[in-house]
């Protein structure tokens, strides 16, 4: 089974990488990009029987800094 974890900075947390991407897109001539939030995707290959609750625990303990980041989990 696979799980995909999407981790993003919470709203209101400064995102310097996102701002650098927005600026670079403007410099390359792409107009209309008003904001960029940059995050990460973590794909996990899981043994049968691993539950979403266990993946949530992984996120809380290691995969996301829950003080400044939010996450969502896709199981399947």
Backbone as a printed PyTorch tensor [residue, N CA C, xyz], in Angstrom:
tensor([[[  0.8410,  -1.1680,   0.0000],
         [  0.0000,   0.0000,   0.0000],
         [  0.8930,   1.2410,   0.0000]],

        [[  0.3810,   2.2950,  -0.5470],
         [  1.1190,   3.5590,  -0.5930],
         [  0.3530,   4.6250,   0.1840]],

        [[  1.0990,   5.5590,   0.7100],
         [  0.5200,   6.7550,   1.3110],
         [  1.2820,   7.9420,   0.7560]],

        [[  0.5710,   9.0040,   0.5210],
         [  1.1920,  10.2460,   0.0650],
         [  0.8520,  11.3220,   1.0900]],

        [[  1.8880,  11.9810,   1.5960],
         [  1.7210,  13.0340,   2.5860],
         [  2.1010,  14.3560,   1.9370]],

        [[  1.1830,  15.3020,   1.9600],
         [  1.4280,  16.6550,   1.4470],
         [  1.6880,  17.5590,   2.6500]],

        [[  2.8320,  18.2310,   2.6540],
         [  3.2060,  19.1120,   3.7580],
         [  3.3690,  20.5250,   3.2060]],

        [[  2.6840,  21.4650,   3.8420],
         [  2.7600,  22.8740,   3.4210],
         [  2.9360,  23.7540,   4.6510]],

        [[  3.5890,  24.8930,   4.4670],
         [  3.6410,  25.8690,   5.5400],
         [  2.2280,  26.3790,   5.8090]],

        [[  1.9240,  26.6230,   7.0650],
         [  0.6090,  27.1530,   7.4220],
         [  0.4690,  28.5710,   6.8800]],

        [[ -0.7750,  28.9610,   6.6370],
         [ -1.0440,  30.3350,   6.2000],
         [ -0.5090,  31.2970,   7.2580]],

        [[  0.0770,  32.3700,   6.8050],
         [  0.6240,  33.3530,   7.7200],
         [  2.0900,  33.1320,   8.0520]],

        [[  2.6230,  31.9610,   7.7200],
         [  4.0470,  31.6780,   7.9370],
         [  4.8010,  32.1190,   6.6840]],

        [[  5.8290,  32.9090,   6.8760],
         [  6.6270,  33.4020,   5.7550],
         [  7.1750,  32.2340,   4.9390]],

        [[  7.0290,  32.3190,   3.6230],
         [  7.4900,  31.2600,   2.7120],
         [  8.5130,  31.8560,   1.7490]],

        [[  9.7880,  31.9620,   2.1520],
         [ 10.7840,  32.5960,   1.2800],
         [ 11.0110,  31.8370,  -0.0160]],

        [[ 10.9050,  30.5120,  -0.0140],
         [ 11.0840,  29.7550,  -1.2560],
         [  9.9320,  30.0530,  -2.2170]],

        [[  8.7290,  30.1020,  -1.7000],
         [  7.5830,  30.4370,  -2.5410],
         [  7.7200,  31.8250,  -3.1430]],

        [[  8.1800,  32.7780,  -2.3290],
         [  8.3710,  34.1450,  -2.8180],
         [  9.4630,  34.1990,  -3.8850]],

        [[ 10.5340,  33.4200,  -3.7150],
         [ 11.6030,  33.3750,  -4.7210],
         [ 11.0740,  32.7970,  -6.0340]],

        [[ 10.2350,  31.7810,  -5.9570],
         [  9.6360,  31.1940,  -7.1650],
         [  8.7420,  32.2140,  -7.8560]],

        [[  7.8960,  32.9200,  -7.0700],
         [  7.0080,  33.9380,  -7.6520],
         [  7.8140,  35.0150,  -8.3510]],

        [[  8.8910,  35.4680,  -7.7050],
         [  9.7340,  36.5010,  -8.3010],
         [ 10.3960,  35.9940,  -9.5870]],

        [[ 10.9120,  34.7720,  -9.5700],
         [ 11.5790,  34.2150, -10.7500],
         [ 10.6070,  34.0540, -11.9110]],

        [[  9.3870,  33.6280, -11.6240],
         [  8.3900,  33.5000, -12.6950],
         [  8.1040,  34.8560, -13.3340]],

        [[  7.9920,  35.8900, -12.4990],
         [  7.7830,  37.2420, -13.0330],
         [  8.9530,  37.6900, -13.8890]],

        [[ 10.1700,  37.3980, -13.4390],
         [ 11.3660,  37.7810, -14.1940],
         [ 11.4510,  37.0390, -15.5220]],

        [[ 10.8370,  35.8630, -15.5910],
         [ 10.8360,  35.0760, -16.8340],
         [  9.6950,  35.4760, -17.7650]],

        [[  8.9110,  36.4570, -17.3500],
         [  7.8500,  36.9530, -18.2100],
         [  6.4740,  36.3640, -17.9340]],

        [[  6.3480,  35.5190, -16.9420],
         [  5.0390,  34.9600, -16.6010],
         [  4.2980,  35.9590, -15.7300]],

        [[  3.2230,  36.4890, -16.2490],
         [  2.4670,  37.5040, -15.5550],
         [  1.2630,  36.8820, -14.8470]],

        [[  0.7910,  37.5520, -13.8300],
         [ -0.4390,  37.1400, -13.1680],
         [ -0.2530,  36.1830, -12.0070]],

        [[  0.9760,  35.8130, -11.6710],
         [  1.1980,  34.9490, -10.5150],
         [  1.3170,  35.8620,  -9.2930]],

        [[  0.2940,  35.8610,  -8.4650],
         [  0.2550,  36.7730,  -7.3270],
         [  0.8240,  36.1730,  -6.0480]],

        [[  0.9310,  34.8540,  -5.9860],
         [  1.4840,  34.2250,  -4.7910],
         [  1.8520,  32.7820,  -5.0690]],

        [[  2.8530,  32.3000,  -4.3720],
         [  3.2870,  30.9090,  -4.4890],
         [  3.5420,  30.3860,  -3.0830]],

        [[  3.0260,  29.2100,  -2.7830],
         [  3.3310,  28.5000,  -1.5500],
         [  4.0390,  27.2200,  -1.9610]],

        [[  5.2270,  27.0150,  -1.4690],
         [  6.0260,  25.8540,  -1.8300],
         [  5.9330,  24.8390,  -0.6950]],

        [[  5.7730,  23.5630,  -1.0540],
         [  5.6770,  22.5130,  -0.0400],
         [  6.4400,  21.2820,  -0.4760]],

        [[  6.0930,  20.1590,   0.1370],
         [  6.7520,  18.9090,  -0.2180],
         [  5.7320,  17.7770,  -0.2010]],

        [[  6.0330,  16.7550,  -0.9790],
         [  5.2290,  15.5360,  -1.0230],
         [  6.1370,  14.3860,  -0.6170]],

        [[  5.6590,  13.5930,   0.3150],
         [  6.4080,  12.4290,   0.7830],
         [  5.5920,  11.1950,   0.4480]],

        [[  6.1720,  10.2730,  -0.3360],
         [  5.4900,   9.0270,  -0.6760],
         [  6.0620,   7.9040,   0.1720]],

        [[  5.1710,   7.1670,   0.8000],
         [  5.5610,   6.0570,   1.6630],
         [  5.0580,   4.7580,   1.0630]],

        [[  5.9250,   3.7640,   0.9400],
         [  5.5170,   2.4040,   0.5920],
         [  5.3210,   1.6750,   1.9100]],

        [[  4.1010,   1.2280,   2.1580],
         [  3.7420,   0.6660,   3.4520],
         [  3.4240,  -0.8190,   3.3470]],

        [[  3.7420,  -1.5430,   4.3850],
         [  3.3510,  -2.9480,   4.4850],
         [  1.8410,  -3.0280,   4.7010]],

        [[  1.2650,  -4.1490,   4.3260],
         [ -0.1560,  -4.3620,   4.5850],
         [ -0.4230,  -4.2240,   6.0790]],

        [[ -1.5180,  -3.5870,   6.3900],
         [ -1.9090,  -3.4540,   7.7830],
         [ -1.5200,  -2.1430,   8.4340]],

        [[ -0.6530,  -1.3510,   7.7900],
         [ -0.3080,  -0.0460,   8.3490],
         [ -1.5280,   0.8550,   8.1860]],

        [[ -1.9420,   1.4980,   9.2550],
         [ -3.1740,   2.2830,   9.2430],
         [ -2.8970,   3.7680,   9.0120]],

        [[ -3.9460,   4.4750,   8.6550],
         [ -3.8220,   5.9250,   8.4940],
         [ -3.4600,   6.5750,   9.8250]],

        [[ -3.9430,   6.0100,  10.9120],
         [ -3.5910,   6.5360,  12.2360],
         [ -2.0820,   6.4490,  12.4690]],

        [[ -1.4590,   5.3730,  12.0030],
         [ -0.0080,   5.2380,  12.1460],
         [  0.7190,   6.2560,  11.2750]],

        [[  0.2070,   6.4970,  10.0690],
         [  0.8230,   7.5080,   9.2030],
         [  0.6620,   8.8890,   9.8280]],

        [[ -0.4920,   9.1470,  10.4370],
         [ -0.6950,  10.4120,  11.1370],
         [  0.3400,  10.5730,  12.2490]],

        [[  0.6050,   9.5160,  12.9820],
         [  1.6150,   9.5730,  14.0370],
         [  2.9970,   9.8640,  13.4540]],

        [[  3.2970,   9.2700,  12.2910],
         [  4.5700,   9.5500,  11.6190],
         [  4.6840,  11.0360,  11.2900]],

        [[  3.5860,  11.5950,  10.8000],
         [  3.5810,  13.0240,  10.4480],
         [  3.7940,  13.8840,  11.6800]],

        [[  3.0900,  13.5540,  12.7580],
         [  3.1740,  14.3430,  13.9810],
         [  4.5640,  14.2800,  14.6170]],

        [[  5.2280,  13.1410,  14.4760],
         [  6.5150,  12.9550,  15.1460],
         [  7.7260,  13.2970,  14.2890]],

        [[  7.5930,  13.2130,  12.9380],
         [  8.7850,  13.3960,  12.1040],
         [  8.5380,  14.1440,  10.7990]],

        [[  7.5220,  13.7830,  10.0650],
         [  7.4000,  14.2470,   8.6810],
         [  6.9970,  15.7090,   8.5530]],

        [[  6.3030,  16.2480,   9.5490],
         [  5.8680,  17.6500,   9.4890],
         [  6.2010,  18.3460,  10.8030]],

        [[  6.6130,  19.5810,  10.6980],
         [  6.7880,  20.4210,  11.8810],
         [  5.4390,  21.0880,  12.1290]],

        [[  4.6480,  20.5040,  12.9990],
         [  3.2510,  20.9380,  13.1350],
         [  3.0970,  22.3230,  13.7490]],

        [[  4.1780,  22.9090,  14.2170],
         [  4.1100,  24.2900,  14.7080],
         [  3.9030,  25.2380,  13.5310]],

        [[  4.5880,  24.9710,  12.4060],
         [  4.5270,  25.8910,  11.2690],
         [  3.9870,  25.2420,   9.9970]],

        [[  3.7900,  23.9130,  10.0060],
         [  3.3510,  23.2170,   8.8000],
         [  2.0480,  22.4720,   9.0510]],

        [[  1.2660,  22.3720,   7.9870],
         [  0.0840,  21.5160,   8.0110],
         [  0.3440,  20.3630,   7.0310]],

        [[ -0.4460,  19.3050,   7.1670],
         [ -0.2530,  18.1560,   6.2750],
         [ -1.5860,  17.5060,   5.9770]],

        [[ -1.6170,  16.7860,   4.8740],
         [ -2.7640,  15.9560,   4.5340],
         [ -2.2270,  14.6130,   4.0470]],

        [[ -3.0460,  13.5870,   4.2350],
         [ -2.6300,  12.2170,   3.9160],
         [ -3.5780,  11.6260,   2.8920]],

        [[ -3.0080,  10.9940,   1.8680],
         [ -3.7830,  10.2090,   0.8850],
         [ -3.3420,   8.7570,   1.0220]],

        [[ -4.2630,   7.9000,   1.3180],
         [ -3.9500,   6.4730,   1.4390],
         [ -4.4880,   5.7730,   0.1780]],

        [[ -3.7600,   4.7680,  -0.2720],
         [ -4.2900,   4.0410,  -1.4190],
         [ -3.3000,   3.2260,  -2.1620]]])
